[in-house]
Amino acid sequence: MYEQLIPCDHCGGRPTVGRSQRLVSFLPDPTYDYTQWGRLAGPPLIGDTLPRPPEAPKTEHLVCIYCADCGMQTPWEAVAPNERAAMDRVGELWNRRLNRPEAEITDLQRLVEREVGVPDIPAVLDLLSRTKGNWDEMGPVFAMLARRLIDATIVTFDGWPIEPVLQDAARYRKLVQLVKWIQIEGQRYAEFPRIYSPSENGELLFEDCLAVAIDSLPDRDRW
């Protein structure tokens, strides 16, 4: 589900999965020192996955979605009994946070002062989506940025199309998920799975035949 998570509402950073743990009992054992684990009645900490010793009170594993850039985070969800279901729930919570801050004229001015190009198109679209008023002042600036982006796109149009690259990358990631480690004469090797290719695909080009065979594999685990 990583591909379905929207960027951070606050800073536009990339969301990721956070893990932690917390006490199952709300009445901690007074004979046990929690301070050595950073568990002195505080909230769960991202990255707190160190196993507790056997004599420590029992904890439950947690999962959340957070932004590593600004710290925006969803509430914690217990992993048990289904980790995938818990991750799906926090993913849905993250995507419901659509209240991004309104764009200001200073944000546009910072873009105007530099040479904008094709990589800046997402930033301009993000500012456009967060503009709620003051179109008399910001509209001409957006028009100027749009013209500069169009000119930059025309200059750099002669390039490799992105769609085949993304499709091949998805096929590669699907294959990597199915790789197994094997030991041969004490050496470690990566073994790729055997992929069935129907005989009716024999007339296709080698690359197309390979792509059809990989696409027929089960979809990879999105988490």
Backbone as CSV, one residue per row, in Angstrom:
resi,resn,N_x,N_y,N_z,CA_x,CA_y,CA_z,C_x,C_y,C_z
1,MET,0.818,-1.204,0.000,0.000,0.000,0.000,0.857,1.262,0.000
2,TYR,2.185,1.119,-0.011,3.039,2.300,-0.013,2.694,3.242,-1.168
3,GLU,2.418,2.677,-2.356,2.149,3.501,-3.520,0.859,4.291,-3.381
4,GLN,-0.043,3.890,-2.482,-1.321,4.556,-2.326,-1.311,5.632,-1.244
5,LEU,-0.229,5.765,-0.492,-0.157,6.766,0.570,0.132,8.135,-0.029
6,ILE,-0.654,9.144,0.358,-0.436,10.491,-0.131,0.735,11.114,0.619
7,PRO,1.403,12.107,0.034,2.500,12.774,0.766,1.992,13.448,2.034
8,CYS,2.934,13.808,2.898,2.595,14.439,4.173,1.829,15.732,3.939
9,ASP,0.736,15.942,4.713,-0.061,17.151,4.569,0.700,18.396,4.991
10,HIS,1.655,18.253,5.880,2.322,19.417,6.459,3.531,19.872,5.638
11,CYS,4.366,18.912,5.234,5.603,19.297,4.555,5.779,18.642,3.195
12,GLY,4.867,17.732,2.810,5.006,17.055,1.527,5.991,15.907,1.541
13,GLY,6.476,15.504,2.733,7.430,14.405,2.824,6.784,13.051,2.548
14,ARG,7.635,12.061,2.399,7.162,10.718,2.075,6.797,9.963,3.343
15,PRO,5.592,9.415,3.425,5.214,8.650,4.616,5.869,7.280,4.637
16,THR,6.057,6.754,5.833,6.641,5.435,5.994,6.017,4.760,7.207
17,VAL,6.319,3.495,7.380,5.749,2.705,8.470,6.621,2.841,9.713
18,GLY,5.985,3.120,10.855,6.683,3.169,12.132,6.244,2.026,13.035
19,ARG,7.164,1.511,13.812,6.870,0.375,14.700,7.296,0.708,16.122
20,SER,6.573,0.165,17.077,6.901,0.357,18.481,6.189,-0.723,19.292
21,GLN,6.144,-0.523,20.613,5.452,-1.451,21.504,5.020,-0.703,22.755
22,ARG,4.043,-1.247,23.469,3.560,-0.625,24.699,3.118,-1.715,25.658
23,LEU,2.999,-1.335,26.919,2.584,-2.280,27.940,1.161,-2.738,27.696
24,VAL,0.920,-4.019,27.847,-0.429,-4.547,27.716,-1.250,-4.171,28.945
25,SER,-0.639,-4.194,30.125,-1.335,-3.859,31.358,-1.222,-2.367,31.636
26,PHE,-2.307,-1.761,32.097,-2.297,-0.344,32.447,-1.755,-0.124,33.868
27,LEU,-1.485,-1.185,34.601,-0.940,-1.093,35.950,0.455,-1.698,35.935
28,PRO,1.492,-0.886,35.667,2.848,-1.449,35.574,3.319,-2.031,36.890
29,ASP,4.206,-2.961,36.769,4.771,-3.631,37.931,5.688,-2.669,38.688
30,PRO,5.391,-2.316,39.946,6.237,-1.345,40.665,7.622,-1.876,40.975
31,THR,7.802,-3.195,40.871,9.114,-3.760,41.178,10.057,-3.741,39.978
32,TYR,9.554,-3.322,38.831,10.390,-3.340,37.619,10.751,-1.908,37.226
33,ASP,12.001,-1.690,36.849,12.486,-0.368,36.477,12.244,-0.152,34.980
34,TYR,11.276,0.717,34.662,10.951,0.986,33.259,11.863,2.044,32.642
35,THR,12.551,2.804,33.444,13.325,3.928,32.917,14.432,3.475,31.980
36,GLN,14.971,2.277,32.179,16.046,1.813,31.314,15.574,1.543,29.902
37,TRP,14.247,1.391,29.716,13.686,1.169,28.385,12.987,2.424,27.853
38,GLY,13.018,3.509,28.586,12.307,4.693,28.149,10.810,4.534,28.216
39,ARG,10.314,3.763,29.167,8.886,3.443,29.247,8.244,4.039,30.499
40,LEU,8.772,5.175,31.014,8.267,5.755,32.242,6.978,6.525,31.943
41,ALA,5.865,5.804,31.793,4.533,6.372,31.596,4.469,7.262,30.366
42,GLY,5.374,7.113,29.419,5.350,7.933,28.214,4.678,7.222,27.055
43,PRO,4.400,7.951,25.971,3.783,7.331,24.799,4.772,6.420,24.085
44,PRO,4.302,5.530,23.222,5.221,4.683,22.449,6.147,5.527,21.585
45,LEU,7.368,5.056,21.422,8.371,5.751,20.629,8.622,4.990,19.340
46,ILE,8.689,5.712,18.226,8.965,5.084,16.937,10.352,4.447,16.967
47,GLY,10.434,3.205,16.565,11.695,2.477,16.569,11.964,1.691,17.831
48,ASP,11.043,1.751,18.799,11.220,1.005,20.052,10.774,-0.439,19.823
49,THR,11.634,-1.223,19.207,11.323,-2.617,18.897,12.260,-3.595,19.597
50,LEU,13.084,-3.096,20.499,14.041,-3.967,21.193,13.290,-4.961,22.073
51,PRO,13.585,-6.252,21.958,12.883,-7.248,22.799,13.138,-7.011,24.275
52,ARG,12.104,-7.192,25.090,12.221,-7.046,26.529,12.738,-8.346,27.150
53,PRO,13.401,-8.252,28.283,13.845,-9.479,28.961,12.644,-10.273,29.470
54,PRO,12.829,-11.563,29.742,11.685,-12.400,30.160,10.999,-11.915,31.419
55,GLU,11.744,-11.281,32.342,11.116,-10.856,33.594,10.340,-9.547,33.453
56,ALA,10.447,-8.860,32.306,9.753,-7.589,32.122,8.271,-7.826,31.838
57,PRO,7.406,-6.858,32.176,5.977,-6.994,31.858,5.766,-7.125,30.352
58,LYS,4.709,-7.789,29.979,4.426,-8.087,28.581,4.035,-6.821,27.821
59,THR,4.478,-6.725,26.573,4.123,-5.607,25.708,3.445,-6.127,24.443
60,GLU,2.747,-5.236,23.748,2.144,-5.566,22.457,2.792,-4.706,21.376
61,HIS,2.964,-5.266,20.197,3.610,-4.573,19.102,2.606,-3.643,18.420
62,LEU,3.114,-2.482,17.983,2.279,-1.438,17.398,2.821,-1.046,16.031
63,VAL,1.950,-0.398,15.245,2.335,0.088,13.930,1.622,1.410,13.681
64,CYS,2.260,2.302,12.896,1.657,3.578,12.529,2.255,4.009,11.191
65,ILE,1.722,5.097,10.624,2.305,5.751,9.459,2.763,7.130,9.913
66,TYR,4.005,7.502,9.570,4.531,8.795,10.008,5.420,9.388,8.927
67,CYS,5.660,10.700,9.047,6.555,11.419,8.146,7.880,11.636,8.865
68,ALA,8.960,11.134,8.290,10.271,11.263,8.930,10.797,12.688,8.883
69,ASP,10.227,13.537,8.011,10.719,14.912,7.885,10.175,15.825,8.976
70,CYS,8.849,15.762,9.214,8.247,16.696,10.174,7.635,16.001,11.383
71,GLY,7.496,14.671,11.364,6.975,13.948,12.518,5.474,13.749,12.531
72,MET,4.745,14.186,11.484,3.307,13.935,11.416,3.055,12.429,11.493
73,GLN,2.067,12.028,12.321,1.901,10.606,12.608,0.438,10.271,12.831
74,THR,0.061,9.052,12.470,-1.279,8.545,12.759,-1.293,7.927,14.152
75,PRO,-2.460,7.691,14.739,-2.515,6.965,16.011,-1.939,5.556,15.852
76,TRP,-1.481,4.993,16.975,-0.922,3.646,16.957,-2.033,2.612,16.833
77,GLU,-1.724,1.532,16.115,-2.629,0.387,15.981,-1.895,-0.861,16.434
78,ALA,-2.588,-1.706,17.182,-1.983,-2.964,17.625,-1.826,-3.912,16.436
79,VAL,-0.665,-4.554,16.363,-0.381,-5.457,15.239,-1.232,-6.724,15.314
80,ALA,-1.378,-7.284,16.520,-2.144,-8.526,16.662,-3.634,-8.228,16.465
81,PRO,-4.389,-9.173,15.888,-3.964,-10.504,15.419,-3.550,-10.528,13.951
82,ASN,-3.707,-9.394,13.230,-3.422,-9.367,11.794,-2.623,-8.105,11.487
83,GLU,-1.334,-8.265,11.203,-0.479,-7.099,10.963,-0.876,-6.372,9.691
84,ARG,-1.191,-7.100,8.623,-1.584,-6.459,7.370,-2.833,-5.618,7.552
85,ALA,-3.822,-6.136,8.313,-5.049,-5.382,8.544,-4.768,-4.111,9.342
86,ALA,-3.871,-4.192,10.326,-3.517,-3.007,11.107,-2.833,-1.959,10.234
87,MET,-1.949,-2.386,9.350,-1.273,-1.449,8.466,-2.236,-0.834,7.468
88,ASP,-3.218,-1.597,7.015,-4.233,-1.036,6.125,-5.056,0.023,6.839
89,ARG,-5.357,-0.202,8.129,-6.157,0.777,8.875,-5.405,2.095,9.055
90,VAL,-4.121,2.024,9.437,-3.373,3.266,9.613,-3.117,3.947,8.265
91,GLY,-3.028,3.149,7.192,-2.883,3.747,5.868,-4.116,4.536,5.466
92,GLU,-5.305,4.006,5.778,-6.540,4.728,5.482,-6.649,5.995,6.328
93,LEU,-6.220,5.918,7.596,-6.226,7.118,8.435,-5.304,8.189,7.867
94,TRP,-4.139,7.779,7.412,-3.190,8.748,6.863,-3.772,9.443,5.637
95,ASN,-4.401,8.696,4.751,-4.916,9.276,3.506,-6.123,10.177,3.735
96,ARG,-6.757,10.102,4.903,-7.886,10.984,5.179,-7.441,12.365,5.649
97,ARG,-6.153,12.547,5.897,-5.652,13.842,6.366,-5.360,14.719,5.153
98,LEU,-6.359,15.424,4.697,-6.233,16.231,3.492,-6.243,17.729,3.776
99,ASN,-6.188,18.135,5.031,-6.237,19.544,5.386,-4.840,20.155,5.301
100,ARG,-4.350,20.352,4.093,-3.027,20.927,3.903,-3.069,22.438,4.099
101,PRO,-1.971,23.042,4.537,-1.975,24.491,4.771,-2.180,25.255,3.472
102,GLU,-2.857,26.408,3.570,-3.135,27.223,2.394,-1.848,27.842,1.864
103,ALA,-1.712,27.865,0.526,-0.526,28.445,-0.097,-0.549,29.961,0.049
104,GLU,0.617,30.549,0.198,0.754,31.988,0.322,1.567,32.539,-0.835
105,ILE,1.473,33.854,-1.022,2.182,34.493,-2.130,3.681,34.340,-1.983
106,THR,4.178,34.230,-0.750,5.626,34.057,-0.548,6.101,32.702,-1.076
107,ASP,5.226,31.681,-1.007,5.602,30.376,-1.562,5.815,30.469,-3.068
108,LEU,4.954,31.232,-3.734,5.112,31.402,-5.179,6.334,32.244,-5.507
109,GLN,6.581,33.251,-4.713,7.724,34.121,-4.977,9.035,33.363,-4.882
110,ARG,9.099,32.383,-3.965,10.330,31.594,-3.860,10.562,30.779,-5.130
111,LEU,9.476,30.301,-5.765,9.629,29.569,-7.023,10.007,30.494,-8.167
112,VAL,9.443,31.705,-8.165,9.734,32.655,-9.240,11.200,33.045,-9.232
113,GLU,11.785,33.132,-8.050,13.166,33.610,-7.927,14.200,32.595,-8.385
114,ARG,13.782,31.380,-8.707,14.742,30.385,-9.165,14.304,29.865,-10.536
115,GLU,15.205,29.140,-11.174,14.908,28.578,-12.485,14.069,27.314,-12.312
116,VAL,12.788,27.410,-12.611,11.924,26.243,-12.485,12.000,25.425,-13.761
117,GLY,11.860,24.109,-13.598,11.892,23.203,-14.731,10.913,22.071,-14.542
118,VAL,11.080,21.028,-15.321,10.164,19.891,-15.280,10.103,19.257,-13.890
119,PRO,11.204,19.093,-13.148,11.095,18.510,-11.795,10.252,19.328,-10.832
120,ASP,10.004,20.614,-11.142,9.226,21.466,-10.233,7.731,21.420,-10.513
121,ILE,7.296,20.664,-11.514,5.865,20.599,-11.829,5.035,20.108,-10.639
122,PRO,5.428,19.035,-9.931,4.633,18.629,-8.754,4.535,19.714,-7.696
123,ALA,5.611,20.489,-7.483,5.569,21.549,-6.473,4.582,22.640,-6.867
124,VAL,4.560,22.996,-8.148,3.628,24.030,-8.608,2.189,23.528,-8.507
125,LEU,1.946,22.272,-8.870,0.587,21.723,-8.759,0.138,21.648,-7.305
126,ASP,1.082,21.338,-6.396,0.739,21.302,-4.979,0.332,22.691,-4.482
127,LEU,1.071,23.722,-4.874,0.703,25.083,-4.485,-0.642,25.483,-5.080
128,LEU,-0.883,25.072,-6.329,-2.158,25.395,-6.966,-3.320,24.748,-6.233
129,SER,-3.138,23.499,-5.782,-4.215,22.800,-5.077,-4.482,23.397,-3.706
130,ARG,-3.494,24.101,-3.122,-3.653,24.677,-1.792,-3.986,26.169,-1.816
131,THR,-4.290,26.687,-3.010,-4.657,28.095,-3.131,-6.179,28.214,-3.038
132,LYS,-6.652,28.933,-2.038,-8.092,29.041,-1.795,-8.647,30.437,-2.082
133,GLY,-7.814,31.440,-2.139,-8.295,32.791,-2.387,-7.188,33.668,-2.922
134,ASN,-7.466,34.961,-3.003,-6.484,35.939,-3.462,-6.007,35.634,-4.881
135,TRP,-6.950,35.240,-5.761,-6.575,34.890,-7.121,-6.124,36.100,-7.922
136,ASP,-6.599,37.311,-7.570,-6.172,38.506,-8.298,-4.669,38.721,-8.189
137,GLU,-4.098,38.350,-7.064,-2.659,38.530,-6.863,-1.868,37.312,-7.283
138,MET,-2.392,36.109,-7.002,-1.628,34.887,-7.251,-1.864,34.320,-8.645
139,GLY,-2.987,34.666,-9.266,-3.272,34.142,-10.605,-2.222,34.487,-11.634
140,PRO,-1.816,35.770,-11.754,-0.760,36.088,-12.738,0.560,35.380,-12.464
141,VAL,0.880,35.154,-11.190,2.130,34.450,-10.871,2.042,33.000,-11.330
142,PHE,0.876,32.354,-11.094,0.695,30.986,-11.584,0.787,30.923,-13.100
143,ALA,0.225,31.928,-13.796,0.286,31.945,-15.259,1.738,32.031,-15.736
144,MET,2.548,32.859,-15.065,3.951,32.981,-15.438,4.705,31.672,-15.181
145,LEU,4.434,31.037,-14.017,5.089,29.763,-13.729,4.683,28.688,-14.732
146,ALA,3.405,28.682,-15.106,2.935,27.690,-16.084,3.649,27.866,-17.417
147,ARG,3.825,29.123,-17.867,4.521,29.358,-19.129,5.972,28.897,-19.054
148,ARG,6.627,29.158,-17.938,8.020,28.732,-17.793,8.133,27.213,-17.759
149,LEU,7.169,26.539,-17.124,7.190,25.078,-17.087,6.938,24.495,-18.470
150,ILE,6.018,25.125,-19.232,5.749,24.635,-20.592,6.988,24.783,-21.456
151,ASP,7.665,25.916,-21.356,8.893,26.109,-22.135,9.948,25.085,-21.757
152,ALA,10.073,24.798,-20.450,11.056,23.806,-20.015,10.682,22.418,-20.507
153,THR,9.371,22.120,-20.544,8.923,20.808,-21.026,9.221,20.635,-22.499
154,ILE,9.032,21.704,-23.277,9.319,21.625,-24.714,10.799,21.384,-24.960
155,VAL,11.632,22.043,-24.162,13.079,21.884,-24.342,13.519,20.473,-24.025
156,THR,12.922,19.860,-22.996,13.364,18.531,-22.536,12.429,17.420,-23.001
157,PHE,11.639,17.675,-24.038,10.664,16.674,-24.463,11.329,15.450,-25.052
158,ASP,12.477,15.622,-25.705,13.149,14.503,-26.345,13.866,13.680,-25.286
159,GLY,13.136,12.813,-24.638,13.692,11.966,-23.586,13.029,10.607,-23.577
160,TRP,13.482,9.752,-22.683,12.937,8.408,-22.575,11.550,8.461,-21.935
161,PRO,10.534,7.852,-22.548,9.193,7.866,-21.945,9.199,7.169,-20.591
162,ILE,8.483,7.736,-19.641,8.553,7.253,-18.268,7.710,6.003,-18.052
163,GLU,6.628,5.815,-18.806,5.717,4.696,-18.534,6.388,3.330,-18.687
164,PRO,7.137,3.063,-19.786,7.813,1.748,-19.865,8.818,1.539,-18.740
165,VAL,9.479,2.603,-18.305,10.448,2.470,-17.219,9.750,2.067,-15.927
166,LEU,8.601,2.697,-15.646,7.856,2.358,-14.435,7.320,0.927,-14.497
167,GLN,6.853,0.499,-15.669,6.348,-0.863,-15.799,7.463,-1.891,-15.584
168,ASP,8.626,-1.642,-16.182,9.746,-2.566,-15.994,10.203,-2.581,-14.537
169,ALA,10.168,-1.417,-13.864,10.554,-1.368,-12.454,9.591,-2.176,-11.599
170,ALA,8.291,-2.110,-11.920,7.310,-2.898,-11.165,7.537,-4.397,-11.383
171,ARG,7.884,-4.784,-12.596,8.166,-6.208,-12.857,9.409,-6.660,-12.103
172,TYR,10.419,-5.811,-12.058,11.636,-6.165,-11.325,11.337,-6.339,-9.837
173,ARG,10.555,-5.445,-9.252,10.233,-5.545,-7.826,9.414,-6.800,-7.545
174,LYS,8.560,-7.177,-8.495,7.775,-8.400,-8.309,8.697,-9.621,-8.305
175,LEU,9.688,-9.633,-9.193,10.631,-10.746,-9.230,11.474,-10.802,-7.957
176,VAL,11.913,-9.649,-7.487,12.763,-9.611,-6.295,12.017,-10.163,-5.092
177,GLN,10.705,-9.932,-5.034,9.939,-10.437,-3.894,9.926,-11.963,-3.857
178,LEU,10.027,-12.580,-5.031,9.938,-14.039,-5.112,11.309,-14.726,-5.093
179,VAL,12.370,-13.950,-4.953,13.716,-14.538,-4.920,13.916,-15.313,-3.619
180,LYS,14.625,-16.440,-3.708,14.966,-17.257,-2.540,16.480,-17.395,-2.436
181,TRP,16.964,-17.451,-1.194,18.391,-17.682,-0.967,18.642,-19.175,-0.866
182,ILE,19.654,-19.649,-1.580,20.010,-21.067,-1.542,21.507,-21.189,-1.258
183,GLN,21.886,-22.332,-0.688,23.275,-22.615,-0.374,23.774,-23.717,-1.305
184,ILE,24.860,-23.454,-2.052,25.469,-24.428,-2.953,26.952,-24.491,-2.634
185,GLU,27.378,-25.645,-2.114,28.776,-25.867,-1.761,29.296,-24.768,-0.830
186,GLY,28.465,-24.411,0.145,28.874,-23.426,1.135,28.789,-21.983,0.677
187,GLN,28.330,-21.740,-0.552,28.204,-20.386,-1.074,26.728,-20.002,-1.181
188,ARG,26.455,-18.711,-0.968,25.072,-18.222,-0.988,24.743,-17.647,-2.368
189,TYR,23.600,-18.092,-2.924,23.169,-17.630,-4.241,21.716,-17.166,-4.165
190,ALA,21.390,-16.205,-5.037,20.007,-15.748,-5.183,19.368,-16.503,-6.339
191,GLU,18.275,-17.214,-6.047,17.609,-18.033,-7.057,16.277,-17.380,-7.441
192,PHE,16.128,-17.026,-8.710,14.884,-16.466,-9.202,13.912,-17.593,-9.556
193,PRO,12.622,-17.340,-9.443,11.647,-18.415,-9.703,11.553,-18.741,-11.190
194,ARG,11.148,-19.977,-11.470,10.843,-20.350,-12.848,9.470,-19.801,-13.220
195,ILE,9.403,-19.126,-14.355,8.174,-18.451,-14.774,7.629,-19.165,-16.004
196,TYR,6.375,-19.558,-15.919,5.734,-20.269,-17.042,5.445,-19.296,-18.181
197,SER,5.811,-19.697,-19.396,5.545,-18.905,-20.591,4.812,-19.782,-21.602
198,PRO,3.524,-19.494,-21.868,2.755,-20.330,-22.804,3.380,-20.350,-24.199
199,SER,3.187,-21.441,-24.894,3.779,-21.583,-26.228,3.209,-20.582,-27.216
200,GLU,1.955,-20.126,-26.984,1.373,-19.168,-27.936,2.059,-17.809,-27.890
201,ASN,2.885,-17.569,-26.853,3.621,-16.317,-26.792,4.965,-16.392,-27.500
202,GLY,5.243,-17.509,-28.151,6.529,-17.679,-28.800,6.761,-16.748,-29.968
203,GLU,5.686,-16.220,-30.548,5.829,-15.319,-31.682,6.139,-13.890,-31.260
204,LEU,6.042,-13.612,-29.984,6.310,-12.260,-29.514,7.807,-11.981,-29.462
205,LEU,8.151,-10.713,-29.411,9.538,-10.342,-29.184,9.993,-10.843,-27.820
206,PHE,11.299,-11.017,-27.662,11.814,-11.576,-26.410,11.394,-10.725,-25.218
207,GLU,11.538,-9.386,-25.324,11.180,-8.513,-24.209,9.688,-8.584,-23.908
208,ASP,8.852,-8.631,-24.978,7.406,-8.694,-24.762,6.994,-10.038,-24.168
209,CYS,7.627,-11.114,-24.611,7.316,-12.435,-24.065,7.675,-12.496,-22.590
210,LEU,8.819,-11.903,-22.235,9.239,-11.876,-20.839,8.276,-11.049,-19.995
211,ALA,7.839,-9.906,-20.528,6.939,-9.024,-19.780,5.599,-9.701,-19.528
212,VAL,5.057,-10.401,-20.535,3.771,-11.092,-20.370,3.886,-12.186,-19.315
213,ALA,5.011,-12.915,-19.319,5.192,-13.996,-18.352,5.277,-13.455,-16.928
214,ILE,6.016,-12.363,-16.735,6.138,-11.796,-15.386,4.817,-11.201,-14.922
215,ASP,4.071,-10.570,-15.837,2.777,-9.981,-15.467,1.780,-11.033,-15.021
216,SER,1.965,-12.279,-15.446,1.042,-13.337,-15.055,1.287,-13.836,-13.632
217,LEU,2.409,-13.429,-13.015,2.691,-13.836,-11.643,1.735,-13.138,-10.678
218,PRO,1.514,-13.689,-9.499,0.678,-13.007,-8.483,1.276,-11.653,-8.151
219,ASP,0.394,-10.707,-7.830,0.839,-9.373,-7.490,1.683,-9.411,-6.236
220,ARG,2.698,-8.553,-6.170,3.602,-8.543,-5.031,2.929,-7.943,-3.801
221,ASP,3.536,-8.141,-2.662,3.029,-7.616,-1.391,3.303,-6.111,-1.331
222,ARG,2.251,-5.303,-1.311,2.416,-3.849,-1.361,3.003,-3.273,-0.087
223,TRP,3.003,-4.022,1.007,3.615,-3.534,2.241,5.066,-3.985,2.296
